[in-house]
C-alpha cells in the first residue's frame, strides 16, 4: 500500500480502540471518540448547547449515566451497564424502585429470534427507562422482586461534533461525513470513523489539493442538522459528498445515490466501483443515514452514501453481534483504497478544449509516440491520447470520456497532461455538475 495509507490491520486496531467508549447522542463518550480522531488529524470540536434550535429540531439535554443495573430476587445483578453500554436503553431517565417480574417485563428489550444477542435501543425523545438483554436471559428470570437502579441525569449540556477542513486551490468542496453516536457498534459506526480518519490522513499528506475537503464526525441526524443549521445562510459550495458507514461487513461495497442522482459524486463513485469489481448501486431513498439530511430539498447537496450491508439487511445490525469479529481488516482496507481512488478522480477530472480540432494532429513529431513506446501498455496509452483529443470539445469531461472509452480517468488524465504539455489541449474551467 501507499506509505501514506493505513493498513487494514491499523484500521481494525483503531475500531478496537474506540469500541469500549460509551457513545450516545451527547456526552463524554462522543468527546472521547472525537479526541481519539483528533490525535491523528487536527479535528475541531464544536459544542451546540442544549435547547438550541437546529432547523425543525431542538438539541436535547446531555445524558449522563453513573450506574444502571437490575438485581434479581437473590440480590445478584442480572443486568449491569458496567458490562456493556448496550444494556441500558439510550437516554433512560433516572429511577430507583423494586418491581415484580411482571411489572418489569415491559421495560425489557430482547430479540426472541436471536436469543443470545443484546439489541441496541434508544429513546431520545420519549422520556422512559429500560434495559436490553439477551432473550435467553430474559426467559430465565424467575418470579419475585427485582431492584432497579438507573442513576442517570438529563442536564443542560451540549451536543458535540467534530470538523476538519483541508483547504484546496480551487473554489469547491468535497464533504465526507460519518456518525459517532452508537455504542459498541463496530460496523455501523466505527468502521466509518476509522476509514474517514484514514482518508483524512491521506489527503492531509498530499502536497497540494485541488478541492477543499471537509470532514464531519457527527452524532446521527442531529449532528448533521446542527452543522447544516449553522451554515444555512453560508453553505459552502459542495461539489460532491459521501456519507461513510458500515464499511467492514461481508457485503459488497454499496453506493446509495444522491437524491438527484447523476451528480458528479454519483458518476465518479460509480466509475470507480465499476472498475474495482463486485459492488452494488442503489437509488436514493429518504430512509437511512445523514445523506437524507444533506439531500433534503432545501439543501439538495450532491451527497450519497458508501457502505456495504444496508441497515436492517444484515442480522447483526443494531445488536451486540455488530462486534469486532464482524468487521474484516481486508474489507476496511478495500473501502479506504476505493475512497482514495474516488478522491483521485475528483482531483483529476477536468474538461479540455482541443487546440488542433481539425483532423487528428500528428503526435509523432511532438514526441508523444516516444512516451507511448516507453509505457507498460502502449496500446492503452495511445488510445487514451486519441480518446482525449476526440472528446475535448470544451464541454465533455474526462469522466464522460471514460464512460465512452472504458478507460480509467487516471489513464485519461495522464494522457491529457501530455497533450497540454505538447500544446494540443487547454483546460476549460467548467464547474462539475
C-alpha positions in Angstrom: 0.0 0.0 0.0 0.9 3.7 -0.4 3.0 4.7 2.6 0.5 7.4 3.4 -2.3 4.9 3.9 -3.3 2.9 6.9 -3.3 -0.8 6.5 -6.4 -3.0 7.2 -4.8 -4.1 10.4 -4.3 -0.5 11.6 -7.9 0.4 10.6 -9.2 -2.5 12.6 -7.0 -1.7 15.6 -8.5 1.8 15.6 -12.0 0.3 15.6 -11.0 -1.9 18.5 -9.6 1.1 20.5 -12.8 3.1 20.1 -15.2 0.1 20.7 -15.4 0.4 24.5 -16.4 4.2 24.6 -20.0 4.6 25.8 -21.2 6.7 23.0 -24.7 8.3 22.7 -26.3 11.3 21.1 -24.5 13.5 23.6 -21.9 13.2 26.3 -18.3 12.2 27.1 -18.4 9.0 25.0 -18.7 11.1 21.9 -16.0 13.5 23.1 -13.6 10.7 23.9 -14.2 9.3 20.4 -13.5 12.7 18.8 -10.4 13.1 20.9 -9.1 9.9 19.5 -9.7 11.1 16.0 -8.1 14.4 16.9 -4.9 12.6 17.9 -4.5 11.7 14.3 -5.8 14.7 12.4 -6.4 18.3 13.5 -10.1 18.0 14.3 -12.0 20.9 15.7 -14.8 20.1 18.2 -18.0 22.2 18.2 -20.4 22.3 21.2 -24.0 23.1 20.5 -25.8 23.9 23.7 -28.9 22.0 24.9 -32.1 23.8 23.8 -30.5 25.2 20.6 -33.0 25.1 17.7 -31.4 23.3 14.7 -33.8 23.7 11.9 -37.0 21.9 13.0 -35.3 20.1 15.9 -34.0 21.1 19.3 -30.7 19.9 20.9 -31.8 17.7 23.9 -30.2 17.7 27.3 -26.9 16.0 27.8 -27.3 12.4 29.1 -25.0 11.3 31.9 -25.0 7.7 33.3 -23.3 6.9 36.6 -24.7 3.4 37.0 -27.6 1.2 35.9 -28.5 -2.3 36.9 -31.2 -4.8 37.8 -30.8 -7.1 40.8 -32.8 -10.3 40.9 -34.7 -11.8 43.9 -31.5 -13.3 45.2 -29.8 -9.9 45.2 -27.4 -10.7 42.4 -27.2 -8.3 39.4 -28.7 -9.9 36.3 -28.0 -6.9 34.0 -25.4 -4.1 34.5 -24.5 -1.3 32.2 -20.9 -1.6 33.5 -20.7 -4.8 31.5 -21.9 -3.2 28.2 -23.4 0.2 27.3 -26.0 -1.7 25.2 -27.7 -3.0 28.4 -29.3 0.4 29.1 -31.9 1.9 26.8 -30.3 5.0 25.4 -31.4 8.2 27.2 -33.1 6.3 30.0 -34.4 8.6 32.7 -33.4 8.0 36.4 -35.4 5.6 38.5 -34.9 3.5 41.7 -37.6 1.0 42.6 -38.5 -2.6 43.2 -40.8 -4.3 40.8 -42.3 -7.7 40.3 -41.2 -9.7 37.3 -44.5 -8.9 35.5 -44.1 -5.2 36.1 -40.5 -5.3 35.0 -41.1 -7.1 31.7 -42.5 -4.0 29.7 -39.2 -2.3 30.4 -37.0 -5.1 29.0 -36.0 -5.4 25.3 -34.7 -8.6 23.7 -34.6 -10.4 20.4 -36.6 -13.7 20.6 -35.3 -14.8 17.1 -31.6 -14.1 18.2 -31.8 -15.3 21.8 -28.0 -14.8 22.6 -27.7 -11.3 21.2 -28.5 -8.0 23.0 -30.3 -5.3 21.0 -29.3 -1.7 20.7 -32.3 0.5 21.5 -32.7 4.2 22.3 -35.4 6.6 23.4 -34.0 10.0 22.7 -37.3 12.0 22.6 -39.7 10.0 24.8 -38.8 10.0 28.5 -38.7 6.4 29.7 -36.3 3.9 31.1 -35.4 0.4 30.0 -32.8 -2.3 29.7 -31.7 -4.6 26.9 -30.6 -8.1 27.4 -30.3 -11.5 25.6 -33.7 -13.2 25.3 -32.3 -16.4 26.7 -31.5 -14.5 29.9 -34.9 -12.7 30.0 -36.8 -16.0 29.6 -34.8 -17.4 32.6 -35.7 -14.7 35.1 -37.7 -16.3 38.0 -40.7 -14.7 39.7 -40.1 -12.3 42.6 -39.0 -8.8 43.3 -36.4 -7.0 41.1 -34.5 -4.0 42.3 -33.9 -1.5 39.5 -31.4 1.3 39.6 -30.9 3.8 36.8 -28.6 6.6 38.2 -28.7 8.9 35.2 -29.2 12.6 34.6 -30.5 14.7 31.8 -28.9 18.0 32.3 -28.1 21.2 30.4 -25.0 20.5 28.3 -24.3 20.3 24.6 -24.2 18.1 21.5 -20.6 17.7 20.3 -19.4 17.2 16.7 -16.0 17.3 15.0 -15.0 19.1 11.9 -11.8 19.1 9.8 -11.2 21.3 6.8 -8.3 20.6 4.4 -8.1 23.7 2.1 -7.7 23.3 -1.7 -6.6 25.5 -4.6 -9.9 25.9 -6.3 -13.4 27.0 -5.1 -15.5 24.0 -4.2 -15.6 21.4 -1.5 -15.9 17.6 -1.1 -17.9 16.7 2.0 -17.2 13.5 3.9 -19.5 12.7 6.9 -19.8 9.8 9.4 -21.8 9.4 12.6 -20.2 9.0 16.0 -23.1 8.2 18.4 -23.5 4.4 18.5 -22.1 2.4 21.4 -20.4 -0.9 20.7 -21.4 -1.0 17.1 -18.2 -1.9 15.2 -19.6 -1.8 11.7 -22.5 0.6 12.0 -20.4 3.4 13.4 -16.7 2.7 14.0 -15.9 1.4 10.5 -16.9 4.7 9.1 -15.0 6.7 11.7 -11.8 4.6 11.1 -11.9 4.9 7.3 -12.9 8.6 7.3 -10.0 9.3 9.7 -7.5 7.4 7.5 -8.8 9.1 4.3 -8.3 12.5 6.1 -4.7 11.5 7.0 -4.0 10.6 3.4 -5.5 13.8 2.0 -3.6 15.9 4.6 -0.4 14.3 3.4 -0.8 15.5 -0.2 1.5 18.3 -1.2 -1.4 20.1 -2.9 -5.2 19.6 -3.2 -7.5 20.8 -5.9 -10.6 20.8 -3.8 -11.2 21.6 -0.1 -12.1 18.5 1.8 -14.5 19.0 4.8 -14.8 16.0 7.2 -17.7 15.9 9.7 -17.8 13.5 12.6 -21.4 14.0 13.9 -24.0 12.3 16.1 -26.6 10.9 13.7 -29.3 13.2 12.4 -28.9 16.0 15.0 -25.2 16.4 14.3 -25.7 16.9 10.6 -28.7 19.1 11.2 -26.7 21.2 13.6 -24.0 21.7 11.0 -26.5 22.5 8.3 -28.3 24.9 10.5 -25.0 26.7 11.3 -24.3 27.1 7.6 -27.8 27.6 6.3 -27.1 31.2 5.1 -23.5 30.5 4.2 -23.4 27.0 2.8 -20.1 26.1 1.2 -20.0 25.1 -2.5 -20.2 21.3 -2.1 -19.3 19.7 -5.4 -19.6 16.1 -4.1 -20.3 14.4 -0.8 -20.1 11.0 0.8 -21.6 9.6 4.0 -19.5 6.7 5.2 -20.9 3.9 7.4 -20.9 0.1 7.5 -17.7 -0.5 5.6 -16.5 -3.6 7.4 -19.2 -6.3 6.9 -19.0 -9.1 4.3 -21.5 -7.5 1.8 -20.1 -5.9 -1.4 -19.2 -2.2 -1.4 -22.5 -0.4 -2.0 -23.2 3.1 -3.2 -26.5 4.8 -2.5 -27.1 7.6 -4.9 -27.8 11.2 -4.0 -31.4 12.4 -4.1 -30.9 14.0 -7.5 -28.9 11.1 -8.9 -26.5 11.5 -11.8 -24.5 14.1 -9.9 -20.7 14.4 -10.2 -20.4 12.4 -7.0 -22.6 9.6 -8.2 -20.8 9.4 -11.6 -17.3 9.4 -10.0 -18.1 6.7 -7.4 -19.9 4.5 -9.9 -17.0 4.8 -12.3 -14.5 3.8 -9.6 -16.6 0.9 -8.3 -17.3 -0.5 -11.7 -13.6 -0.7 -12.4 -12.8 -2.2 -9.0 -15.1 -5.3 -9.3 -18.1 -6.5 -7.3 -20.3 -3.8 -6.0 -23.9 -2.6 -5.8 -25.5 0.7 -6.7 -28.8 1.7 -5.0 -31.2 4.5 -5.9 -31.8 7.2 -3.2 -34.5 6.7 -0.6 -35.3 9.1 2.3 -34.5 6.3 4.8 -31.0 5.7 6.1 -28.2 7.8 7.5 -27.3 11.5 7.3 -27.4 11.6 3.5 -31.1 12.2 3.9 -30.4 15.5 5.8 -27.8 16.7 3.3 -30.1 15.8 0.4 -33.2 17.4 1.9 -34.9 19.6 -0.8 -33.9 22.9 0.8 -30.2 22.0 0.7 -30.2 19.4 -2.1 -26.5 18.7 -1.8 -24.9 16.1 -4.1 -24.3 13.6 -1.3 -24.6 9.8 -1.5 -23.7 7.0 1.0 -20.8 4.5 0.7 -21.2 1.3 2.8 -21.7 -2.4 2.5 -24.7 -4.1 4.1 -27.7 -1.9 4.2 -29.2 -1.1 7.6 -31.6 -3.9 8.5 -30.2 -6.1 5.7 -27.7 -8.0 7.9 -28.9 -9.6 11.1 -26.1 -8.1 13.3 -27.4 -4.6 12.7 -28.1 -2.7 16.0 -27.2 -5.7 18.1 -24.3 -6.9 20.2 -23.3 -9.1 17.3 -22.1 -6.0 15.5 -18.8 -6.6 17.2 -15.1 -6.6 16.2 -15.4 -10.0 14.6 -18.0 -8.7 12.0 -15.5 -6.1 10.7 -12.9 -7.5 8.4 -9.4 -5.9 8.1 -9.3 -6.5 4.3 -12.8 -5.0 3.8 -11.8 -1.9 5.7 -8.7 -1.6 3.6 -10.6 -2.2 0.4 -13.0 0.7 1.3 -10.2 3.0 2.0 -8.5 2.2 -1.3 -11.7 2.8 -3.1 -12.1 6.2 -1.5 -8.6 7.2 -2.3 -9.3 6.3 -5.9 -12.6 8.3 -5.7 -10.8 11.4 -4.4 -8.1 10.9 -7.1 -10.8 11.1 -9.8 -12.3 14.1 -8.1 -8.9 15.8 -8.2 -8.1 14.9 -11.8 -11.4 15.0 -13.7 -11.2 18.1 -15.9 -12.7 19.5 -19.1 -10.4 20.4 -22.0 -10.6 22.1 -25.4 -8.7 20.5 -28.4 -6.5 23.3 -29.8 -6.0 21.3 -33.1 -9.5 20.1 -33.7 -9.5 19.9 -37.5 -8.4 16.4 -38.1 -6.1 14.3 -36.0 -2.9 16.1 -35.0 0.4 14.4 -35.8 1.5 13.0 -32.5 4.8 11.5 -33.6 6.6 14.8 -34.4 5.6 16.1 -30.9 7.3 13.2 -29.2 4.1 11.6 -27.9 4.6 8.3 -29.5 8.0 8.0 -27.9 6.3 8.4 -24.5 3.8 5.8 -25.6 6.5 3.3 -26.6 8.1 3.6 -23.1 4.9 2.8 -21.3 3.9 -0.6 -20.0 0.7 -0.5 -22.0 1.4 1.4 -25.2 -1.9 0.5 -26.8 -3.9 1.8 -23.9 -1.8 4.9 -23.7 -2.2 5.5 -27.5 -6.0 5.0 -27.2 -6.1 7.4 -24.2 -4.4 10.2 -26.3 -6.8 9.6 -29.1 -9.9 9.5 -26.9 -8.9 12.7 -25.0 -8.3 14.5 -28.3 -11.7 13.3 -29.6 -13.6 14.2 -26.5 -12.1 17.5 -25.8 -14.7 19.8 -27.2 -14.8 22.2 -24.2 -18.0 20.6 -22.8 -17.0 16.9 -22.3 -15.1 16.0 -19.1 -12.6 13.2 -18.7 -15.2 11.3 -16.7 -17.5 11.5 -19.6 -14.8 10.3 -22.0 -14.1 7.4 -19.5 -17.7 6.3 -19.7 -17.5 6.1 -23.5 -14.0 4.7 -23.9 -13.9 2.2 -21.0 -10.6 3.7 -19.9 -9.8 4.9 -16.3 -10.0 8.6 -15.6 -6.4 8.3 -14.3 -5.2 7.0 -17.6 -7.0 9.7 -19.5 -5.7 12.4 -17.1 -2.1 11.2 -17.7 -2.8 11.5 -21.5 -4.3 14.9 -21.1 -1.3 16.2 -19.2 0.9 15.1 -22.1 -1.3 16.8 -24.6 -1.4 20.0 -22.6 2.4 20.0 -22.5 2.5 19.4 -26.2 0.3 22.5 -26.8 -2.6 20.5 -28.1 -5.1 21.0 -25.2 -6.2 23.7 -22.9 -8.3 23.3 -19.8 -11.8 24.8 -19.7 -12.9 25.8 -16.3 -16.4 24.3 -16.1 -17.6 23.6 -12.6 -18.6 20.0 -12.1 -22.4 19.4 -12.2 
